[in-house]
Amino acid sequence: MALPPLGSRHLLARPLRSVPGLVPLLLPLLLALPVWAGANCPCQDPALCRPISHHPDFEVFVFHVGEKTWKSYDWSQITTIVLFGAYDSELMCYAHSKGARVVLKGDVSLKSIMDPNFRASWIAQQVQLAKAQHMDGINLDIEQELSCSSPAYNALTALVKETTDAFHREIEGSQVTFDVNWSPRYTDRCYNYTGIADACDFVFVMSYDEHNPVWSECIAAANAPYDMTLTGYDDFIKRGVNPKKLVMGLPWYGYDYTCLSLSEDHVCATATTRSPPCRGVSTHQVPYKIIMKQVNRSLSGIQWNKDQKSPYYNYKDSDGRIHQVWFDNPESISLKAAYIRSHGLLGIGMWNANCLDYSADPIAKQQTEDMWKALKPKL
């Protein structure tokens, strides 16, 4: 059988294990591809295709989901950009010119990784892709349910370790990270959090989507309540995760709830019954840039909930229905970010950088600047 060239889309389109005998034959060849090659470098300065080798004392971890708004990000802070959108060679060159890493998004089925051969071939493909695109590592975003008794429990930890070993060996200074839920007590995801944190460079804690109306009292509430958020970090540390392996992830978006009723003290009821739990709740995500435009037309203006330490506002839609929007702003973010300094966490990040308004409007520019400034934690 004639083998396709190493760069062929055919080969990368399916796991190597599906072609008999190819795993032992091709893995050394794939991993031996050069980390950078001047002839293939899309940057004006070929040196910008070299991987970033230094590791900052403080990590600012940024998710990018597309568009060209990245040109207006606060590059004085950014240390890592995770590409959740299409690959952008211009972004890679620019990030490297600022000393920031650009990393892949990695996702794979938990069922498939129980096969060691599959893990090896999948990892080899990610390393080869990172090399071909002059990238600096991978962020593993595997948000799948897992029971503690599943054989995939140990396989997931093995995947993280094997991915880290391969990237560190093949790309100088490369970085492997793993996204974890806001709390290790999350019942649907029994992961070996301590083992995973030990196996990779650090974990990004997704401290958002904490308020689930199905589990709640059927009222609107904060996306990332202050006490709940910080309790999650306390729990990770109590389980033995090194604080220096934790990066705090915060939301740059909120939730819009349709209220069935709104009390005088601003309690928004989202469902009529709790049996079955909170049936018929209507809610959706809203980026910060939309929130800041809408709040000026709201019924209430920005309100502050002192218990959840979070802002919200009420508005009426074109059909006359009352809505309540909960979100994070520089004040709520700064309060949570202070925990980073006081507890020795590695850094901070957000989902996602595209949620802000990067237009030339002076009010929007100030609002956007204030959100980036809030990432600098103060004691």
C-alpha positions as CSV (number, residue, x, y, z in Angstrom):
1,M,0.0,0.0,0.0
2,A,1.4,3.4,-1.0
3,L,1.6,5.7,2.0
4,P,0.3,9.3,1.7
5,P,2.8,12.1,2.4
6,L,3.2,13.1,6.1
7,G,1.4,16.4,5.5
8,S,-1.6,14.7,3.8
9,R,-5.1,15.6,5.0
10,H,-6.0,12.0,4.4
11,L,-3.6,10.8,7.0
12,L,-4.7,13.3,9.6
13,A,-8.4,12.8,8.9
14,R,-8.5,9.5,10.8
15,P,-6.6,7.9,13.7
16,L,-3.4,6.2,12.7
17,R,-4.5,3.0,14.4
18,S,-7.1,2.5,11.7
19,V,-4.3,1.7,9.2
20,P,-2.7,-1.7,10.2
21,G,0.9,-1.4,11.1
22,L,1.2,2.4,10.8
23,V,1.4,3.3,14.4
24,P,4.9,1.9,15.1
25,L,6.1,2.9,11.6
26,L,4.9,6.6,11.5
27,L,5.0,7.8,15.1
28,P,8.8,8.5,15.1
29,L,8.5,10.2,11.7
30,L,5.6,12.4,12.8
31,L,7.3,13.5,16.0
32,A,10.5,14.1,14.1
33,L,9.1,16.9,12.0
34,P,10.9,20.2,12.6
35,V,9.4,22.6,15.2
36,W,9.9,25.5,12.8
37,A,11.1,25.9,9.3
38,G,12.0,29.3,7.8
39,A,10.8,28.3,4.3
40,N,7.3,27.5,5.6
41,C,7.1,30.4,8.1
42,P,4.2,32.8,7.3
43,C,5.7,35.6,9.4
44,Q,7.8,38.4,7.9
45,D,10.4,37.6,10.5
46,P,11.1,33.8,10.4
47,A,12.3,33.9,14.0
48,L,8.6,34.5,15.0
49,C,7.9,30.9,14.0
50,R,10.0,29.7,16.8
51,P,8.1,28.4,19.9
52,I,8.0,30.6,23.0
53,S,10.3,29.1,25.5
54,H,10.0,31.3,28.7
55,H,7.4,30.7,31.4
56,P,5.9,33.8,33.0
57,D,5.5,34.2,36.8
58,F,1.9,35.2,36.2
59,E,-0.4,33.6,33.6
60,V,-3.1,35.5,31.7
61,F,-4.9,32.8,29.7
62,V,-7.1,34.1,26.9
63,F,-9.6,32.2,24.7
64,H,-10.1,33.5,21.2
65,V,-13.1,32.3,19.2
66,G,-12.6,34.1,15.9
67,E,-12.8,37.4,14.1
68,K,-10.0,40.0,13.9
69,T,-10.7,41.7,17.3
70,W,-7.5,40.2,18.7
71,K,-5.6,43.2,17.3
72,S,-7.2,45.3,20.1
73,Y,-6.6,42.8,23.0
74,D,-4.4,44.0,25.9
75,W,-1.2,42.4,24.8
76,S,0.7,43.9,27.7
77,Q,-0.9,41.2,29.8
78,I,-1.5,38.1,27.6
79,T,0.7,35.1,28.1
80,T,-1.3,32.4,26.2
81,I,-4.0,32.6,23.5
82,V,-6.1,29.4,23.0
83,L,-7.5,29.2,19.5
84,F,-11.1,28.0,19.7
85,G,-11.8,29.4,16.2
86,A,-10.0,28.8,12.9
87,Y,-6.2,28.9,12.8
88,D,-4.9,32.4,12.0
89,S,-1.3,32.7,11.0
90,E,-1.3,36.4,11.4
91,L,-2.5,36.1,15.0
92,M,0.3,33.5,15.6
93,C,3.0,35.8,14.3
94,Y,1.6,38.8,16.3
95,A,1.3,36.8,19.5
96,H,4.9,35.5,19.2
97,S,6.1,39.1,18.6
98,K,4.5,39.9,22.0
99,G,6.0,36.9,23.7
100,A,2.7,35.1,24.1
101,R,2.0,31.5,23.3
102,V,-0.6,30.3,20.8
103,V,-2.0,26.9,21.6
104,L,-4.4,24.3,20.0
105,K,-7.7,23.3,21.4
106,G,-7.8,19.5,22.1
107,D,-10.9,17.4,22.5
108,V,-11.3,13.7,22.2
109,S,-13.9,11.0,23.2
110,L,-13.3,9.5,26.6
111,K,-14.4,6.1,25.2
112,S,-11.7,6.2,22.6
113,I,-8.8,7.1,24.9
114,M,-9.0,3.8,26.8
115,D,-7.0,2.3,23.9
116,P,-3.3,3.2,24.4
117,N,-2.7,2.9,20.6
118,F,-5.4,5.4,19.9
119,R,-4.0,7.8,22.5
120,A,-0.5,7.5,21.0
121,S,-1.8,8.2,17.4
122,W,-4.1,11.1,18.5
123,I,-1.2,12.8,20.5
124,A,1.2,12.4,17.6
125,Q,-1.3,14.1,15.3
126,Q,-1.7,17.0,17.7
127,V,2.1,17.4,18.0
128,Q,2.4,17.4,14.2
129,L,-0.3,19.9,13.8
130,A,1.2,22.2,16.4
131,K,4.6,22.0,14.6
132,A,3.0,22.6,11.2
133,Q,1.3,25.7,12.5
134,H,4.2,27.0,14.6
135,M,2.2,26.7,17.8
136,D,3.2,26.4,21.4
137,G,1.2,23.6,22.9
138,I,-2.4,22.4,23.5
139,N,-5.3,23.2,25.8
140,L,-7.3,20.0,26.5
141,D,-10.9,20.9,26.8
142,I,-12.6,17.6,27.5
143,E,-15.9,18.4,29.2
144,Q,-17.5,15.0,29.3
145,E,-19.3,13.1,32.0
146,L,-17.3,10.5,33.8
147,S,-18.0,8.2,36.7
148,C,-15.3,7.3,39.3
149,S,-15.6,3.6,38.5
150,S,-15.2,4.1,34.7
151,P,-12.0,2.6,33.1
152,A,-11.7,6.0,31.4
153,Y,-10.9,7.6,34.8
154,N,-7.3,6.4,34.7
155,A,-7.1,6.7,30.9
156,L,-7.9,10.4,31.1
157,T,-5.0,11.0,33.5
158,A,-2.8,8.9,31.3
159,L,-3.8,11.0,28.2
160,V,-2.9,14.2,30.0
161,K,0.5,12.9,31.1
162,E,1.3,11.3,27.7
163,T,0.3,14.5,25.9
164,T,2.5,16.6,28.2
165,D,5.4,14.3,27.8
166,A,5.2,14.3,24.0
167,F,4.8,18.1,23.7
168,H,7.6,18.9,26.1
169,R,9.9,16.4,24.4
170,E,9.1,17.6,20.8
171,I,8.5,21.3,21.1
172,E,10.9,23.3,23.3
173,G,9.0,25.3,26.0
174,S,5.6,24.0,25.0
175,Q,2.7,24.1,27.3
176,V,-0.1,21.6,28.0
177,T,-3.1,22.6,30.0
178,F,-6.5,21.1,31.0
179,D,-9.8,22.8,31.5
180,V,-11.6,21.7,34.7
181,N,-15.1,22.5,36.1
182,W,-15.5,25.3,38.7
183,S,-15.6,22.7,41.5
184,P,-14.0,19.2,42.0
185,R,-17.3,18.3,43.7
186,Y,-19.1,18.4,40.3
187,T,-21.1,15.2,40.4
188,D,-21.1,14.4,36.7
189,R,-17.3,14.7,36.2
190,C,-15.3,12.4,38.5
191,Y,-11.8,13.3,37.2
192,N,-8.5,12.7,39.0
193,Y,-8.0,16.4,39.5
194,T,-4.8,16.1,41.5
195,G,-3.3,13.6,39.1
196,I,-4.3,15.7,36.1
197,A,-2.9,18.9,37.6
198,D,0.4,17.1,38.4
199,A,0.6,15.7,34.9
200,C,0.3,18.9,32.9
201,D,1.6,22.5,33.2
202,F,-1.5,23.8,34.9
203,V,-5.3,23.6,34.9
204,F,-7.7,26.3,33.8
205,V,-10.7,26.4,36.3
206,M,-13.9,27.3,34.5
207,S,-15.5,29.4,37.2
208,Y,-18.7,30.2,35.4
209,D,-22.1,28.5,34.6
210,E,-22.2,27.8,38.3
211,H,-25.8,28.7,38.7
212,N,-28.0,25.9,37.3
213,P,-31.7,26.8,37.4
214,V,-32.6,23.2,37.4
215,W,-30.9,22.6,40.7
216,S,-31.7,26.0,42.2
217,E,-34.7,27.6,43.8
218,C,-36.0,28.5,40.3
219,I,-34.9,32.1,40.5
220,A,-32.4,34.1,38.5
221,A,-28.9,34.3,40.0
222,A,-25.3,35.1,39.3
223,N,-23.3,33.2,36.7
224,A,-20.3,33.0,39.1
225,P,-21.4,33.9,42.7
226,Y,-18.5,35.1,44.8
227,D,-18.6,32.6,47.7
228,M,-19.4,29.7,45.5
229,T,-16.6,30.5,43.1
230,L,-13.9,30.8,45.8
231,T,-15.2,27.7,47.6
232,G,-14.4,25.8,44.4
233,Y,-10.7,26.8,44.7
234,D,-10.6,26.0,48.4
235,D,-11.8,22.5,47.5
236,F,-9.2,22.0,44.8
237,I,-6.5,23.0,47.2
238,K,-7.8,20.8,50.0
239,R,-7.7,17.9,47.6
240,G,-4.0,18.4,47.1
241,V,-3.9,20.5,43.9
242,N,-0.9,22.9,44.1
243,P,-2.2,26.5,43.9
244,K,0.6,27.2,41.4
245,K,-1.2,24.8,39.1
246,L,-4.5,26.7,39.2
247,V,-5.5,29.5,36.8
248,M,-8.8,31.3,37.6
249,G,-11.1,31.5,34.7
250,L,-13.9,34.1,34.8
251,P,-16.8,34.9,32.5
252,W,-17.0,37.9,30.2
253,Y,-20.6,37.1,29.5
254,G,-23.8,36.8,31.5
255,Y,-27.2,35.2,31.5
256,D,-30.6,36.7,30.4
257,Y,-33.5,35.1,32.3
258,T,-37.2,35.6,31.4
259,C,-39.1,36.3,34.6
260,L,-42.5,34.8,35.2
261,S,-42.8,37.3,38.1
262,L,-40.6,39.9,39.6
263,S,-40.9,40.9,43.2
264,E,-40.4,44.4,44.7
265,D,-36.9,43.3,45.9
266,H,-35.9,42.2,42.4
267,V,-36.4,38.4,42.8
268,C,-37.0,37.0,39.3
269,A,-39.0,33.7,39.4
270,T,-38.0,31.6,36.4
271,A,-40.4,28.7,36.8
272,T,-43.8,28.0,38.3
273,T,-42.9,24.6,39.8
274,R,-39.9,22.7,41.1
275,S,-41.4,19.3,40.2
276,P,-40.0,18.4,37.7
277,P,-37.1,20.7,38.6
278,C,-37.7,24.3,37.4
279,R,-39.6,23.2,34.3
280,G,-39.6,25.6,31.4
281,V,-36.8,28.0,32.4
282,S,-36.0,30.4,29.6
283,T,-32.4,31.7,29.6
284,H,-29.5,32.4,27.3
285,Q,-26.0,33.7,27.3
286,V,-25.2,37.4,26.6
287,P,-21.7,38.8,25.9
288,Y,-20.6,41.8,27.9
289,K,-20.6,44.1,24.9
290,I,-24.4,43.5,24.4
291,I,-25.0,43.9,28.1
292,M,-23.4,47.3,28.2
293,K,-25.5,48.6,25.4
294,Q,-28.8,47.1,26.8
295,V,-28.3,48.3,30.4
296,N,-28.8,51.9,29.4
297,R,-32.3,51.0,28.2
298,S,-33.1,48.9,31.3
299,L,-35.9,49.4,33.8
300,S,-33.6,49.3,36.8
301,G,-30.1,50.3,35.8
302,I,-27.3,48.3,37.2
303,Q,-28.1,46.8,40.6
304,W,-25.8,45.0,43.0
305,N,-26.5,41.8,44.9
306,K,-24.4,42.0,48.1
307,D,-24.8,38.3,48.9
308,Q,-23.6,37.0,45.5
309,K,-21.4,40.1,44.9
310,S,-22.7,40.4,41.4
311,P,-24.4,43.0,39.2
312,Y,-27.7,42.5,37.5
313,Y,-30.5,44.6,35.9
314,N,-34.1,44.3,34.7
315,Y,-35.6,45.1,31.3
316,K,-38.8,44.7,29.4
317,D,-38.7,43.1,25.9
318,S,-40.9,44.1,22.9
319,D,-43.6,41.6,24.0
320,G,-43.8,43.2,27.4
321,R,-42.0,40.4,29.2
322,I,-39.7,41.2,32.1
323,H,-36.1,39.9,31.9
324,Q,-33.3,39.9,34.5
325,V,-29.7,39.8,33.3
326,W,-26.9,38.7,35.7
327,F,-23.3,39.3,34.6
328,D,-19.8,40.1,35.8
329,N,-18.2,43.5,35.6
330,P,-14.8,45.0,36.7
331,E,-16.0,45.2,40.3
332,S,-17.2,41.6,40.6
333,I,-14.1,40.3,38.7
334,S,-11.7,42.3,40.9
335,L,-13.2,40.9,44.1
336,K,-12.7,37.3,42.9
337,A,-9.3,38.0,41.4
338,A,-8.0,39.2,44.8
339,Y,-8.1,35.5,45.8
340,I,-5.3,34.8,43.3
341,R,-2.7,36.9,45.1
342,S,-3.8,35.9,48.6
343,H,-3.8,32.2,47.9
344,G,-0.9,32.0,45.4
345,L,-2.7,30.9,42.3
346,L,-0.7,30.9,39.0
347,G,-2.9,33.3,37.1
348,I,-6.2,34.4,35.6
349,G,-8.1,34.1,32.3
350,M,-11.6,34.4,30.8
351,W,-14.2,33.0,28.4
352,N,-13.9,34.7,26.1
353,A,-11.9,37.7,24.8
354,N,-14.3,38.3,21.9
355,C,-17.1,39.2,24.4
356,L,-15.9,42.8,24.6
357,D,-16.6,45.8,22.3
358,Y,-13.4,46.7,20.5
359,S,-15.0,49.5,18.4
360,A,-13.8,53.1,18.3
361,D,-16.7,54.3,20.4
362,P,-15.1,56.1,23.4
363,I,-17.5,54.7,26.0
364,A,-17.0,51.2,24.7
365,K,-13.3,51.6,24.7
366,Q,-13.3,52.6,28.3
367,Q,-15.5,49.7,29.3
368,T,-13.3,47.3,27.5
369,E,-10.1,48.8,29.0
370,D,-11.7,48.5,32.5
371,M,-12.5,44.8,32.0
372,W,-8.9,44.0,31.0
373,K,-7.6,46.0,33.9
374,A,-9.7,43.9,36.3
375,L,-7.6,40.9,35.4
376,K,-4.7,42.4,37.4
377,P,-5.5,41.1,40.9
378,K,-5.0,43.3,43.9
379,L,-4.7,42.2,47.5
